Amino acid sequence: MFPATQLRVGMTILFKGEPCKVTMVQHVTPGKGRGMVQSKLRNLKTGTGFENRFRSDEKIERAFLEQQEMEYLYNSENDYFFMNTETFEQISLSGEDLEGFVCYLIPNVRFKIEFYDGMPVGVEPPKVVEMRIVETAPELKGATATSSLKPATLETGLVVNVPPFVENGQLIRVDTTEGTYIERAKE
């Protein structure tokens, strides 16, 4: 248990017996009365988001999640299949469960899947993935006056801006937190 003033974005707490991920925190101190913590929470079981205001002296219980490294295998329509790298057990997650990380799913990439009471409730992609460029404009010769970027479509359909010297078919490294180009990968 910890006081509401220590609530931070990304924490997983138990709210009315349900695991919830904290998506926004704002400390409010009115002119009169006690301070409070305004927060936005997302129920990990149902996926619904809601707001709640905690008193600053209110105690909050942290939810403990089990984290397993799982390897992405394949998808079938809107179901994405992962395998535990230690036990070889397989699970499937929907596109909604993956929280927008579908564009980083390439076979054999390892994600960290969070479980609460044996049920998958959260996903954490690797910090960097290597992906192949499917389509990008050719480099303009002599256009070196500006360091402009050009859009490139990757093998999963993700579009990132890349430097002009990057070409079709090249393998690049992409930052999954920002969705941006880092560098060319060694092949």
KEBADO-862625 format. One record per residue: residue in one letter; residue number from 1; x, y, z of N, C-alpha, C, CB in turn. Coordinates in Angstrom, 2 decimals, m for minus. Each point is the difference from the previous one (the first is absolute). Glycine has a CB too. Example, Ala and Ser with C-alpha at 12.3 -4.5 7.8 and 13.67 -1.06 7.14 Angstrom:
2
(torfi A,1,(13.19,m5.69,7.80),(m0.89,1.19,0.00),(0.90,1.20,0.00),(m1.89,m1.17,1.25)),
(torfi S,2,(1.54,2.22,m1.97),(0.82,1.19,0.06),(m0.77,1.09,0.73),(1.18,m0.63,m2.15)),
//
This chain:
187
(torfi M,1,(0.86,m1.18,0.00),(m0.86,1.18,0.00),(0.90,1.24,0.00),(m1.87,m1.24,1.24)),
(torfi F,2,(1.46,2.24,m2.01),(0.74,1.24,m0.06),(m1.00,1.16,m0.10),(1.99,m1.15,m1.10)),
(torfi P,3,(m1.57,2.36,1.48),(m0.92,1.15,m0.07),(m0.25,0.41,m1.45),(0.82,0.78,2.24)),
(torfi A,4,(m1.98,m0.21,m2.50),(m0.40,0.41,m1.35),(0.96,1.01,m0.62),(m2.36,m0.43,0.65)),
(torfi T,5,(3.09,1.18,0.17),(0.93,1.00,m0.54),(1.18,m0.66,m0.71),(m0.67,1.56,1.83)),
(torfi Q,6,(0.89,m2.85,m1.61),(1.09,m0.71,m0.66),(m0.45,m0.74,m1.27),(1.07,m0.25,2.24)),
(torfi L,7,(m2.31,0.47,m2.64),(m0.54,m0.62,m1.21),(0.71,0.55,m1.23),(m2.24,m0.32,1.13)),
(torfi R,8,(2.66,m0.55,m2.04),(0.72,0.40,m1.21),(m0.59,m0.68,m1.23),(2.09,0.36,1.36)),
(torfi V,9,(m1.93,0.27,m2.51),(m0.47,m0.56,m1.27),(0.76,m1.30,m0.25),(m0.55,2.30,m0.92)),
(torfi G,10,(m0.20,m3.33,0.48),(0.60,m1.30,m0.31),(m0.13,m1.01,1.12),(1.56,1.19,m1.45)),
(torfi M,11,(m1.87,m0.73,2.67),(m0.17,m0.93,1.12),(m1.26,m0.83,m0.22),(1.17,1.59,1.57)),
(torfi T,12,(m1.16,m2.79,m0.99),(m1.19,m0.85,0.00),(m0.46,m0.11,1.44),(0.76,m1.30,m2.08)),
(torfi I,13,(m2.01,1.70,2.32),(m0.54,0.01,1.36),(m1.27,m0.84,0.06),(0.97,2.28,0.41)),
(torfi L,14,(m1.39,m2.60,0.81),(m1.30,m0.65,0.20),(m0.98,1.09,0.39),(1.06,m2.22,0.70)),
(torfi F,15,(m2.11,2.40,m1.50),(m1.04,0.98,0.29),(m1.31,m0.75,0.08),(1.27,1.89,m1.17)),
(torfi K,16,(m1.88,m1.91,2.34),(m1.22,m0.76,0.27),(0.17,m1.47,m0.39),(m1.36,2.08,m0.37)),
(torfi G,17,(2.55,m2.63,0.67),(0.27,m1.40,m0.23),(0.36,m0.36,m1.44),(m1.53,m0.43,1.83)),
(torfi E,18,(1.59,1.40,m2.72),(0.32,m0.25,m1.40),(1.36,0.61,m0.34),(m2.46,m0.03,m0.58)),
(torfi P,19,(3.27,m0.66,m0.24),(1.29,0.57,m0.40),(m0.21,1.12,m1.01),(1.13,m2.21,0.41)),
(torfi C,20,(m0.50,3.36,m0.16),(m0.15,1.16,m0.88),(1.37,0.61,m0.27),(m2.31,0.44,0.90)),
(torfi K,21,(2.52,m0.02,m2.14),(1.24,0.67,m0.40),(m0.25,1.50,0.10),(0.70,m1.91,m1.56)),
(torfi V,22,(0.23,2.65,2.17),(m0.10,1.45,0.14),(0.48,0.63,m1.31),(0.36,m0.11,2.54)),
(torfi T,23,(m1.22,0.90,m3.20),(0.37,0.62,m1.27),(0.21,1.51,0.10),(m1.28,m1.79,m1.13)),
(torfi M,24,(0.82,2.41,2.23),(0.20,1.43,0.20),(m0.12,0.30,1.49),(m0.91,0.54,m2.31)),
(torfi V,25,(1.78,0.36,2.79),(m0.03,0.42,1.41),(0.18,1.51,0.05),(0.94,m2.24,0.79)),
(torfi Q,26,(m1.78,2.89,0.01),(0.14,1.44,0.19),(m0.27,0.31,1.47),(m0.71,0.50,m2.40)),
(torfi H,27,(1.67,0.16,3.04),(m0.17,0.39,1.40),(m0.72,1.34,0.02),(2.10,m1.25,0.73)),
(torfi V,28,(m3.22,1.31,0.00),(m0.82,1.21,0.08),(0.01,0.49,1.44),(m1.48,m0.77,m1.93)),
(torfi T,29,(1.84,2.04,2.10),(m0.01,0.61,1.32),(m0.91,1.22,m0.04),(2.35,m0.84,0.50)),
(torfi P,30,(m3.59,0.69,m0.05),(m0.91,1.15,m0.02),(0.39,1.03,1.06),(m1.85,m1.50,m0.85)),
(torfi G,31,(1.34,2.70,0.71),(0.29,1.06,0.97),(m0.47,m0.37,1.40),(m0.18,1.66,m1.83)),
(torfi K,32,(m0.97,m2.28,1.90),(m0.54,m0.46,1.28),(m0.03,m1.52,0.01),(m1.39,2.09,0.25)),
(torfi G,33,(1.50,m2.66,0.91),(m0.12,m1.45,0.12),(1.29,m0.73,m0.29),(m2.35,0.23,m0.63)),
(torfi R,34,(2.23,m1.54,0.56),(1.16,m0.86,m0.20),(0.29,m0.21,m1.47),(m0.50,m1.13,2.16)),
(torfi G,35,(1.75,0.75,m2.43),(0.39,m0.33,m1.36),(m0.57,m1.34,m0.42),(2.09,1.33,0.29)),
(torfi M,36,(m2.11,m1.55,m1.59),(m0.50,m1.27,m0.53),(0.80,m0.38,m1.24),(m2.31,0.48,0.90)),
(torfi V,37,(2.13,m1.71,m1.31),(0.69,m0.51,m1.17),(m1.06,m0.42,m1.01),(2.02,m0.77,1.37)),
(torfi Q,38,(m2.09,1.50,m2.48),(m0.92,m0.33,m1.09),(0.72,m0.98,m0.90),(m1.19,2.27,0.10)),
(torfi S,39,(0.54,m3.38,m0.46),(0.67,m1.01,m0.81),(m0.93,m0.59,m1.05),(1.48,m0.52,1.94)),
(torfi K,40,(m0.86,0.00,m2.98),(m0.72,m0.78,m1.00),(0.53,m1.41,0.11),(m0.35,2.00,m1.57)),
(torfi L,41,(m0.56,m2.95,1.63),(0.35,m1.41,0.15),(m0.63,m0.80,m1.13),(0.17,0.27,2.51)),
(torfi R,42,(0.46,m1.40,m2.83),(m0.57,m0.93,m0.98),(m0.04,m1.37,0.62),(0.87,1.36,m1.95)),
(torfi N,43,(m2.09,m1.91,2.03),(m0.20,m1.33,0.57),(0.66,m1.02,m0.93),(m2.18,0.71,1.13)),
(torfi L,44,(3.11,m1.50,m0.62),(0.75,m0.94,m0.82),(m0.81,m1.22,m0.41),(2.02,0.78,1.14)),
(torfi K,45,(m3.07,m1.10,m0.42),(m0.83,m1.14,m0.37),(m1.02,0.37,m1.08),(0.30,m0.92,2.30)),
(torfi T,46,(m0.93,2.08,m2.15),(m1.06,0.38,m0.94),(0.48,0.97,m1.08),(m1.63,m0.35,1.83)),
(torfi G,47,(2.73,1.04,m1.57),(0.52,0.97,m0.97),(m0.66,1.36,0.06),(0.50,m1.91,m1.43)),
(torfi T,48,(m1.47,2.10,2.32),(m0.68,1.28,0.10),(0.83,1.01,0.78),(m2.20,m1.18,m0.13)),
(torfi G,49,(2.16,2.42,m0.32),(0.71,1.08,0.67),(m0.96,0.86,0.80),(1.72,0.00,m1.80)),
(torfi F,50,(m1.24,0.56,2.88),(m0.83,0.87,0.83),(0.89,0.91,0.81),(m1.81,m1.74,0.12)),
(torfi E,51,(1.21,2.77,0.46),(0.72,0.93,0.85),(m0.37,m0.25,1.45),(0.07,1.71,m1.85)),
(torfi N,52,(0.88,m1.42,2.74),(m0.27,m0.10,1.43),(0.82,1.04,0.74),(m0.51,m2.46,m0.22)),
(torfi R,53,(m0.07,3.00,1.28),(0.68,0.97,0.84),(0.27,m0.63,1.35),(m1.11,1.93,m1.21)),
(torfi F,54,(2.40,m1.99,1.57),(0.41,m0.55,1.29),(0.31,1.14,0.95),(0.92,m2.08,m1.10)),
(torfi R,55,(m1.25,1.93,2.39),(0.46,0.94,1.01),(1.51,m0.20,0.14),(m2.25,m0.02,1.24)),
(torfi S,56,(2.98,1.07,m0.94),(1.46,m0.10,0.07),(0.48,m0.96,1.09),(0.13,2.33,m0.86)),
(torfi D,57,(m0.93,m2.53,1.91),(0.41,m0.90,1.07),(m0.56,m1.42,m0.17),(0.13,1.98,1.52)),
(torfi E,58,(m0.85,m2.22,m2.60),(m0.60,m1.31,m0.26),(1.10,m1.02,m0.34),(m2.13,1.10,m0.80)),
(torfi K,59,(1.99,m2.32,1.30),(0.97,m1.06,m0.26),(m0.45,m0.81,m1.22),(0.61,m0.12,2.46)),
(torfi I,60,(0.36,m0.18,m3.34),(m0.27,m0.73,m1.24),(0.80,m1.30,0.03),(m0.45,2.16,m1.29)),
(torfi E,61,(m0.17,m3.23,0.81),(0.67,m1.29,m0.03),(0.55,m0.27,m1.40),(m1.51,m0.86,1.83)),
(torfi R,62,(2.77,0.48,m1.91),(0.64,m0.31,m1.28),(m0.38,m1.42,m0.42),(1.93,1.57,0.53)),
(torfi A,63,(m2.24,m1.75,m1.81),(m0.28,m1.33,m0.54),(1.31,m0.60,m0.49),(m2.37,0.65,m0.67)),
(torfi F,64,(2.62,m1.88,1.03),(1.23,m0.65,m0.42),(m0.28,m0.88,m1.21),(0.89,0.05,2.36)),
(torfi L,65,(m0.14,0.23,m3.41),(m0.18,m0.72,m1.25),(1.18,m0.94,m0.23),(m1.34,1.92,m0.95)),
(torfi E,66,(1.04,m3.05,0.38),(1.05,m0.93,m0.42),(0.37,0.36,m1.43),(m0.83,m1.87,1.55)),
(torfi Q,67,(2.11,1.94,m1.83),(0.45,0.38,m1.34),(0.73,m1.18,m0.63),(0.18,2.44,0.68)),
(torfi Q,68,(m0.58,m2.79,m1.90),(0.64,m1.10,m0.71),(0.47,0.48,m1.36),(m1.43,m1.68,1.20)),
(torfi E,69,(2.62,1.24,m1.61),(0.48,0.33,m1.33),(m0.61,m1.01,m0.97),(2.17,1.00,0.89)),
(torfi M,70,(m2.83,m0.48,m1.93),(m0.66,m0.87,m0.97),(0.39,0.43,m1.40),(m1.92,m0.40,1.58)),
(torfi E,71,(2.03,m0.59,m2.45),(0.42,0.23,m1.38),(m1.22,0.01,m0.91),(2.22,m1.09,0.45)),
(torfi Y,72,(m2.30,2.12,m1.31),(m1.11,0.08,m0.95),(0.19,m1.06,m1.08),(m0.28,2.47,0.45)),
(torfi L,73,(m0.78,m3.22,m0.74),(0.07,m1.06,m1.00),(m0.69,0.37,m1.30),(0.08,m1.64,1.85)),
(torfi Y,74,(m1.41,1.89,m1.78),(m0.78,0.27,m1.21),(m1.33,0.62,0.40),(1.11,m1.92,m1.23)),
(torfi N,75,(m1.89,2.34,0.22),(m1.34,0.50,0.28),(m1.02,m0.70,m0.90),(0.95,2.23,0.71)),
(torfi S,76,(m2.17,m2.25,m0.23),(m1.13,m0.54,m0.74),(m1.13,0.99,0.17),(0.73,m2.44,0.32)),
(torfi E,77,(m0.98,3.23,m1.36),(m0.95,1.11,0.02),(0.36,0.97,1.12),(m1.80,m1.49,m0.94)),
(torfi N,78,(0.99,1.62,1.99),(0.29,0.97,1.06),(0.62,m0.65,1.23),(m1.89,1.39,m0.83)),
(torfi D,79,(2.30,m2.65,0.74),(0.64,m0.70,1.11),(1.49,m0.12,m0.28),(m2.12,m1.28,0.51)),
(torfi Y,80,(2.94,1.61,0.50),(1.45,m0.02,m0.12),(0.53,m1.01,1.01),(0.09,2.44,m0.77)),
(torfi F,81,(0.71,m3.39,0.30),(0.43,m1.12,0.82),(1.44,0.19,0.47),(m1.57,m1.51,m1.24)),
(torfi F,82,(1.76,1.27,2.55),(1.30,0.13,0.65),(0.34,m1.30,0.71),(m0.34,2.48,0.29)),
(torfi M,83,(1.64,m2.76,m0.17),(0.45,m1.21,0.67),(0.94,0.37,1.14),(m0.26,m1.33,m2.14)),
(torfi N,84,(0.04,0.73,3.30),(0.90,0.17,1.14),(1.33,m0.65,m0.38),(m1.93,0.02,1.69)),
(torfi T,85,(3.03,0.72,m1.55),(1.30,m0.51,m0.44),(0.58,m1.06,0.93),(0.39,2.19,m1.05)),
(torfi E,86,(m0.97,m2.37,2.24),(0.50,m1.01,0.93),(m0.86,m1.26,0.00),(0.93,1.84,1.40)),
(torfi T,87,(m2.27,m1.66,m1.37),(m0.89,m1.15,0.11),(m0.61,m0.42,m1.34),(m0.50,0.72,2.32)),
(torfi F,88,(0.67,0.10,m3.34),(m0.55,m0.22,m1.35),(m1.52,0.03,m0.03),(1.99,m1.36,m0.50)),
(torfi E,89,(m2.62,1.87,1.56),(m1.44,0.17,0.06),(m0.38,1.17,m0.93),(m0.11,m0.91,2.40)),
(torfi Q,90,(m1.02,0.78,m3.11),(m0.42,1.05,m0.93),(m1.27,0.69,0.50),(1.03,m1.27,m1.89)),
(torfi I,91,(m1.10,2.58,1.64),(m1.21,0.78,0.29),(m0.32,0.84,m1.22),(0.51,0.05,2.50)),
(torfi S,92,(m1.75,0.42,m2.57),(m0.37,0.93,m1.07),(m0.52,1.28,0.62),(m0.54,m1.91,m1.57)),
(torfi L,93,(0.87,3.02,0.94),(m0.47,1.31,0.42),(m0.69,0.66,m1.18),(1.86,0.23,1.71)),
(torfi S,94,(m2.86,0.59,m1.42),(m0.68,0.73,m1.08),(0.77,1.27,m0.31),(m2.24,m0.94,0.71)),
(torfi G,95,(1.90,1.57,m1.82),(0.63,1.27,m0.38),(m0.20,1.07,1.06),(m0.35,m0.59,m2.39)),
(torfi E,96,(m0.81,0.59,3.07),(m0.26,0.98,1.06),(0.91,m0.25,1.20),(m2.39,0.20,m0.77)),
(torfi D,97,(2.65,m1.48,1.07),(0.88,m0.34,1.12),(1.42,0.51,m0.23),(m1.40,m2.02,0.44)),
(torfi L,98,(1.81,2.13,m1.69),(1.37,0.38,m0.33),(0.22,1.50,0.04),(0.15,m2.02,m1.40)),
(torfi E,99,(m1.17,2.80,1.69),(0.11,1.44,0.27),(0.75,0.78,m1.08),(m0.07,m0.57,2.41)),
(torfi G,100,(m0.14,0.26,m3.67),(0.64,0.76,m1.07),(1.40,m0.46,m0.36),(m1.34,1.88,0.75)),
(torfi F,101,(1.80,m3.00,m0.18),(1.34,m0.50,m0.31),(m0.02,m1.02,m1.14),(0.64,0.41,2.37)),
(torfi V,102,(m1.78,m0.58,m3.04),(m0.12,m0.97,m1.08),(1.00,0.30,m1.11),(m2.43,m0.30,0.54)),
(torfi C,103,(2.73,1.57,m0.77),(0.92,0.37,m1.08),(1.44,m0.41,0.27),(m1.50,1.91,m0.51)),
(torfi Y,104,(1.81,m2.42,1.69),(1.35,m0.47,0.33),(0.08,m1.52,0.04),(0.37,2.09,1.29)),
(torfi L,105,(m1.45,m2.76,m1.67),(m0.03,m1.46,0.06),(0.60,m0.61,m1.25),(m2.04,0.11,1.44)),
(torfi I,106,(3.23,m0.63,m1.29),(0.63,m0.79,m1.04),(0.41,m1.31,0.66),(0.82,2.06,m1.33)),
(torfi P,107,(m0.87,m3.18,0.60),(0.29,m1.29,0.63),(1.32,0.00,0.75),(m1.31,m1.09,m1.81)),
(torfi N,108,(1.28,0.41,2.96),(1.15,m0.21,0.88),(0.39,1.21,0.84),(0.79,m1.63,m1.65)),
(torfi V,109,(m1.55,2.71,1.61),(0.26,1.15,0.88),(m0.58,m0.34,1.37),(m0.03,1.68,m1.94)),
(torfi R,110,(0.77,m1.36,2.99),(m0.42,m0.35,1.36),(m0.62,1.21,0.70),(1.81,m1.74,0.11)),
(torfi F,111,(m3.01,1.53,0.40),(m0.73,1.00,0.77),(m0.05,m0.45,1.45),(m1.38,0.68,m2.02)),
(torfi K,112,(1.20,0.27,2.93),(m0.25,m0.35,1.39),(m1.51,0.12,0.19),(2.31,0.81,0.82)),
(torfi I,113,(m2.93,m1.90,m0.41),(m1.44,m0.04,0.23),(m0.23,m0.03,1.50),(m0.43,m1.22,m2.21)),
(torfi E,114,(m0.45,2.12,2.70),(m0.32,0.06,1.42),(m1.26,m0.80,0.26),(1.09,2.26,0.21)),
(torfi F,115,(m1.07,m3.05,0.87),(m1.13,m0.83,0.38),(m0.48,0.38,1.39),(0.86,m1.87,m1.43)),
(torfi Y,116,(m2.18,1.87,1.61),(m0.61,0.19,1.31),(m0.95,m1.17,0.21),(0.19,2.56,m0.10)),
(torfi D,117,(0.03,m3.36,1.12),(m0.78,m1.21,0.27),(m0.06,m0.93,m1.22),(m1.36,1.30,1.65)),
(torfi G,118,(2.48,m1.44,m2.34),(0.08,m0.90,m1.15),(m0.59,0.55,m1.29),(m0.09,m1.81,1.62)),
(torfi M,119,(m0.43,3.03,m1.60),(m0.61,0.60,m1.19),(0.91,1.10,m0.54),(m2.33,m0.52,0.87)),
(torfi P,120,(2.62,0.51,m2.18),(0.85,1.07,m0.55),(m0.72,1.35,0.06),(1.13,m1.68,m1.52)),
(torfi V,121,(m0.43,2.69,2.07),(m0.64,1.32,0.15),(0.83,1.14,m0.57),(m1.09,m0.86,2.03)),
(torfi G,122,(2.33,0.61,m2.39),(0.83,1.08,m0.53),(1.10,m0.53,m0.88),(m0.51,1.35,2.02)),
(torfi V,123,(1.03,m0.45,m2.88),(1.02,m0.36,m0.96),(1.08,1.06,0.02),(m1.67,m1.23,m1.43)),
(torfi E,124,(2.93,0.78,1.39),(1.12,0.93,m0.11),(0.90,m0.47,m1.13),(m0.11,0.57,2.49)),
(torfi P,125,(0.20,0.22,m3.58),(0.84,m0.43,m1.12),(1.47,0.22,0.33),(m1.84,0.55,m1.62)),
(torfi P,126,(2.74,m1.13,0.83),(1.41,0.32,0.20),(0.23,1.47,m0.32),(0.68,m2.38,m0.57)),
(torfi K,127,(0.39,2.96,1.09),(0.29,1.43,m0.24),(0.30,0.28,m1.46),(0.88,0.17,2.32)),
(torfi V,128,(m0.23,m1.13,m2.99),(0.41,0.17,m1.39),(m0.33,m1.27,m0.78),(1.85,1.59,0.67)),
(torfi V,129,(m2.40,m1.43,m1.89),(m0.21,m1.14,m0.89),(0.68,0.28,m1.33),(m2.20,m0.57,1.13)),
(torfi E,130,(2.63,m0.49,m1.79),(0.59,0.13,m1.33),(m1.05,m0.40,m1.02),(2.33,m0.47,0.87)),
(torfi M,131,(m2.56,1.37,m1.85),(m1.03,m0.23,m1.01),(0.55,0.36,m1.37),(m1.82,0.45,1.69)),
(torfi R,132,(1.27,m1.11,m2.71),(0.44,0.22,m1.37),(m0.89,1.04,m0.68),(0.88,m2.36,m0.11)),
(torfi I,133,(m0.25,3.23,m0.69),(m0.73,1.01,m0.76),(m0.57,m0.64,m1.25),(1.48,1.85,0.88)),
(torfi V,134,(m2.79,m1.67,m1.09),(m0.67,m0.55,m1.16),(m0.06,1.04,m1.13),(m1.35,m1.51,1.50)),
(torfi E,135,(1.09,2.76,m1.10),(m0.15,1.03,m1.03),(0.44,1.36,0.53),(m1.89,m1.30,m1.02)),
(torfi T,136,(2.71,1.98,0.22),(0.40,1.38,0.30),(0.43,0.66,m1.29),(0.71,m0.61,2.36)),
(torfi A,137,(m0.71,1.92,m2.39),(0.39,0.73,m1.20),(1.52,m0.12,m0.20),(m1.94,1.63,0.30)),
(torfi P,138,(2.39,m1.59,m1.56),(1.44,m0.06,m0.24),(0.68,1.28,0.47),(m0.39,m1.52,m1.96)),
(torfi E,139,(1.70,1.41,2.22),(0.78,1.16,0.44),(0.17,0.97,m1.16),(1.21,m1.42,1.72)),
(torfi L,140,(m1.39,2.72,m1.42),(0.23,1.02,m1.02),(1.48,0.36,0.02),(m2.38,0.91,0.22)),
(torfi K,141,(3.05,m1.11,m1.33),(1.44,0.31,m0.08),(0.22,1.50,0.07),(0.39,m2.08,m1.38)),
(torfi G,142,(0.56,2.48,2.18),(0.36,1.41,0.10),(m0.89,0.81,0.93),(0.86,m0.19,m2.27)),
(torfi A,143,(m1.87,m0.42,2.86),(m0.91,0.72,0.90),(0.52,m0.10,1.43),(m1.98,m0.45,m1.53)),
(torfi T,144,(3.16,1.02,1.78),(0.61,m0.12,1.32),(m0.08,1.30,0.79),(1.53,m1.72,m0.92)),
(torfi A,145,(m2.15,2.74,0.37),(m0.07,1.29,0.68),(m0.86,m0.08,1.26),(0.32,1.15,m2.20)),
(torfi T,146,(m1.33,m1.99,2.15),(m0.86,m0.14,1.18),(0.06,m1.44,0.48),(m1.54,1.85,m0.81)),
(torfi S,147,(1.39,m2.01,2.09),(m0.02,m1.35,0.56),(m1.44,m0.45,0.15),(2.19,0.39,1.21)),
(torfi S,148,(m2.88,m0.50,m2.33),(m1.41,m0.37,0.04),(m0.15,m1.50,0.14),(m0.56,1.99,m1.40)),
(torfi L,149,(m0.55,m2.40,1.94),(m0.32,m1.41,0.16),(m1.05,m0.39,m1.02),(0.58,0.08,2.46)),
(torfi K,150,(m0.66,m1.35,m2.77),(m1.02,m0.50,m0.92),(m0.75,m1.14,0.67),(1.39,0.67,m2.02)),
(torfi P,151,(m2.67,m0.86,1.68),(m0.76,m1.09,0.61),(0.41,m1.35,m0.58),(m1.92,1.58,0.39)),
(torfi A,152,(1.92,m2.59,0.46),(0.31,m1.36,m0.42),(m1.03,m0.94,0.62),(2.47,0.53,m0.20)),
(torfi T,153,(m3.03,m1.41,m0.64),(m0.95,m1.00,0.48),(0.76,m1.27,0.35),(m1.86,0.99,m1.41)),
(torfi L,154,(1.63,m1.50,2.62),(0.71,m1.19,0.48),(m0.84,m1.25,m0.23),(1.19,1.39,1.71)),
(torfi E,155,(m0.62,m2.54,m1.44),(m0.63,m1.28,m0.31),(m1.35,m0.24,0.70),(2.28,m0.86,m0.34)),
(torfi T,156,(m2.54,1.55,1.44),(m1.28,m0.16,0.70),(m1.01,1.08,m0.37),(1.23,m1.07,1.87)),
(torfi G,157,(m0.83,2.00,m2.75),(m0.88,1.09,m0.38),(0.27,1.29,0.75),(m1.69,m1.69,m0.53)),
(torfi L,158,(2.56,1.64,1.54),(0.38,1.19,0.75),(0.75,0.95,m0.92),(0.11,m1.33,2.17)),
(torfi V,159,(m0.40,2.62,m2.07),(0.70,1.01,m0.79),(0.84,0.85,0.94),(m1.85,0.04,m1.75)),
(torfi V,160,(3.16,0.04,1.47),(0.92,0.83,0.78),(0.78,0.89,m0.95),(0.18,m1.77,1.81)),
(torfi N,161,(0.29,2.89,m1.29),(0.83,0.90,m0.79),(1.45,m0.44,0.12),(m1.62,1.92,0.33)),
(torfi V,162,(2.29,m2.02,m1.48),(1.38,m0.47,m0.04),(0.85,1.02,m0.75),(m0.75,m2.41,0.08)),
(torfi P,163,(2.08,2.38,0.11),(0.89,0.88,m0.76),(m0.03,m0.34,m1.49),(1.47,0.24,2.03)),
(torfi P,164,(m1.06,0.69,m2.88),(m0.08,m0.22,m1.46),(0.85,m1.17,m0.51),(m0.44,2.42,m0.20)),
(torfi F,165,(1.53,m2.80,0.90),(0.88,m1.05,m0.50),(m0.53,m1.41,0.23),(1.86,1.54,0.42)),
(torfi V,166,(m2.95,m1.71,0.35),(m0.57,m1.31,0.26),(m0.84,m0.43,m1.20),(m0.03,0.44,2.50)),
(torfi E,167,(0.18,m1.73,m2.89),(m0.64,m0.48,m1.23),(m0.93,m1.18,0.27),(1.99,0.77,m1.28)),
(torfi N,168,(m2.77,m1.13,0.26),(m0.89,m1.16,0.07),(0.79,m1.25,0.34),(m1.54,1.06,m1.67)),
(torfi G,169,(0.95,m1.95,2.47),(0.61,m1.27,0.32),(0.99,0.04,1.15),(m0.32,m0.56,m2.33)),
(torfi Q,170,(0.69,1.74,2.80),(0.97,0.08,1.10),(m0.67,m0.31,1.33),(1.32,1.70,m1.29)),
(torfi L,171,(m0.53,m2.22,2.21),(m0.45,m0.29,1.35),(0.35,1.20,0.88),(0.31,m2.52,m0.33)),
(torfi I,172,(m1.31,3.03,1.07),(0.25,1.14,0.87),(m0.44,m0.32,1.42),(m0.30,1.57,m1.94)),
(torfi R,173,(0.78,m0.78,2.89),(m0.39,m0.14,1.40),(m1.01,1.10,0.31),(2.26,m1.01,0.65)),
(torfi V,174,(m3.37,0.63,0.03),(m1.08,0.92,0.32),(m0.22,0.03,1.50),(m1.08,m0.43,m2.24)),
(torfi D,175,(0.97,1.63,2.81),(m0.29,0.20,1.42),(m1.51,m0.21,0.19),(1.96,1.64,0.30)),
(torfi T,176,(m2.34,m2.62,0.53),(m1.43,m0.30,0.18),(m0.72,0.99,0.90),(0.56,m2.38,m0.35)),
(torfi T,177,(0.16,3.12,1.19),(m0.67,0.97,0.87),(m0.42,1.24,m0.79),(1.33,m0.83,1.96)),
(torfi E,178,(m0.53,1.22,m2.94),(m0.29,1.20,m0.80),(m0.50,m0.34,m1.39),(1.74,1.20,1.29)),
(torfi G,179,(m1.48,m2.42,m1.76),(m0.36,m0.37,m1.36),(0.87,0.71,m1.02),(m2.33,m0.40,0.76)),
(torfi T,180,(3.62,0.54,m0.46),(0.90,0.76,m0.87),(1.22,m0.82,m0.42),(m0.76,2.10,1.13)),
(torfi Y,181,(1.36,m1.68,m2.23),(1.22,m0.60,m0.53),(1.16,0.29,0.92),(m0.87,0.23,m2.35)),
(torfi I,182,(1.72,m1.24,2.60),(1.21,0.20,0.80),(1.22,m0.03,m0.91),(m1.11,m1.06,2.03)),
(torfi E,183,(1.27,m0.08,m2.74),(1.17,m0.17,m0.85),(m0.22,m1.20,m0.91),(1.52,1.01,1.76)),
(torfi R,184,(m0.61,m1.18,m2.74),(m0.02,m1.20,m0.81),(0.53,m1.16,0.83),(0.30,1.34,m2.14)),
(torfi A,185,(m0.87,m2.51,1.94),(0.44,m1.20,0.74),(1.03,m0.75,m0.82),(m2.24,m0.17,1.16)),
(torfi K,186,(3.09,m0.55,m0.47),(0.98,m0.85,m0.68),(m0.69,m1.26,m0.48),(1.89,0.92,1.41)),
(torfi E,187,(m1.62,m1.28,m2.65),(m0.65,m1.20,m0.55),(0.92,m1.18,m0.01),(m1.43,1.43,m1.38)),
//
